[in-house]
Amino acid sequence: MELAPRISISENVRFGKPVITGTRIPVDLIIGKLAGGMTYKEIMDEYEITHEDILAALNYAAKIISSEEIKAVA
């Protein structure tokens, strides 16, 4: 099932985690690699994905975070 452009889930792939469509590469892995300092080019070369795939992962993560609700407990 496609969640967003280039991002999909299937219970048979990575236990239903969001992945780059047509791969087994989870969105959280891409975000983590970027946070760890890898460049787009390094990620594209290591995981054989496109620049557009990385942007789709970032866009998906941004949408998930923007819908998150945090309640302060005092």
GIPEBEL-V74544 format. One record per residue. N is the residue number from 1. RES is the residue in one letter. SS is DSSP state (2 for helix, 1 for strand, 0 for the rest). Layout:
BEGIN
N;RES;SS / N;RES;SS
END
This chain:
BEGIN
1;M;0 / 2;E;1 / 3;L;1 / 4;A;1 / 5;P;0 / 6;R;0 / 7;I;1 / 8;S;1 / 9;I;0 / 10;S;1 / 11;E;0 / 12;N;0 / 13;V;1 / 14;R;2 / 15;F;2 / 16;G;2 / 17;K;0 / 18;P;0 / 19;V;1 / 20;I;1 / 21;T;0 / 22;G;0 / 23;T;0 / 24;R;0 / 25;I;0 / 26;P;1 / 27;V;2 / 28;D;2 / 29;L;2 / 30;I;2 / 31;I;2 / 32;G;2 / 33;K;2 / 34;L;2 / 35;A;2 / 36;G;0 / 37;G;0 / 38;M;0 / 39;T;0 / 40;Y;2 / 41;K;2 / 42;E;2 / 43;I;2 / 44;M;2 / 45;D;2 / 46;E;2 / 47;Y;2 / 48;E;0 / 49;I;0 / 50;T;0 / 51;H;2 / 52;E;2 / 53;D;2 / 54;I;2 / 55;L;2 / 56;A;2 / 57;A;2 / 58;L;2 / 59;N;2 / 60;Y;2 / 61;A;2 / 62;A;2 / 63;K;2 / 64;I;2 / 65;I;2 / 66;S;2 / 67;S;0 / 68;E;0 / 69;E;0 / 70;I;0 / 71;K;0 / 72;A;0 / 73;V;0 / 74;A;0
END
